[in-house]
Amino acid sequence: MNIQTACPVPCETQLNRPNCPQCGSLLLIAERSAFNPDGHIRHSWLCDACGEEFTTSIRVLPRQA
């Protein structure tokens, strides 16, 4: 199997990976991730292309019973 058959649509749209806000490069792996008790996961990113550092945050929804 290759990446084209594994991802019928462009993988970057499917995986929700961010682009660097400075140079636009696609980032694949966060440098750090931390769960906050308020229900958010914060990801810290470092762009290999230009050195820009930034964070993203996603909300974790409560589990449905």
C-alpha positions as CSV (number, residue, x, y, z in Angstrom):
1,M,0.0,0.0,0.0
2,N,1.3,3.5,-0.7
3,I,0.2,6.9,0.5
4,Q,-2.0,7.5,-2.5
5,T,-4.1,4.5,-1.8
6,A,-4.1,5.0,1.9
7,C,-5.4,8.5,1.6
8,P,-8.0,8.8,-1.2
9,V,-8.2,12.6,-0.5
10,P,-5.1,14.7,0.3
11,C,-3.9,13.6,3.7
12,E,-3.3,17.1,5.0
13,T,-7.0,17.8,4.8
14,Q,-7.9,14.5,6.5
15,L,-5.3,14.7,9.3
16,N,-6.0,18.4,10.3
17,R,-2.3,19.2,10.5
18,P,-1.5,22.9,10.7
19,N,0.5,25.0,8.3
20,C,3.1,27.3,9.7
21,P,1.6,30.8,10.1
22,Q,5.0,32.3,9.0
23,C,6.0,30.3,5.9
24,G,3.0,28.0,5.2
25,S,4.9,24.7,5.5
26,L,2.8,21.7,6.5
27,L,3.8,20.5,10.0
28,L,3.4,16.8,10.8
29,I,4.3,16.2,14.5
30,A,3.8,18.5,17.5
31,E,6.9,19.1,19.7
32,R,4.8,18.8,22.8
33,S,1.2,18.0,23.7
34,A,-0.5,18.5,27.0
35,F,-4.0,17.8,28.3
36,N,-5.5,20.6,30.4
37,P,-8.2,19.8,33.0
38,D,-10.5,22.3,31.4
39,G,-11.0,19.8,28.5
40,H,-8.4,21.1,26.0
41,I,-5.3,19.5,24.4
42,R,-2.6,22.1,23.6
43,H,-0.1,21.3,20.9
44,S,3.2,23.2,20.7
45,W,4.7,23.3,17.2
46,L,8.1,24.2,15.7
47,C,8.5,24.7,12.0
48,D,11.6,23.0,10.6
49,A,11.6,25.3,7.6
50,C,11.7,28.7,9.3
51,G,11.9,28.1,13.1
52,E,8.5,29.7,13.9
53,E,7.0,28.4,17.2
54,F,3.2,28.4,17.8
55,T,0.5,26.5,19.7
56,T,-2.8,25.1,18.8
57,S,-5.6,23.9,21.1
58,I,-8.4,21.5,20.5
59,R,-11.4,20.9,22.8
60,V,-12.1,17.4,23.9
61,L,-15.8,16.7,24.1
62,P,-17.1,14.7,27.1
63,R,-17.7,11.0,26.5
64,Q,-21.3,10.2,25.8
65,A,-22.8,7.6,28.1
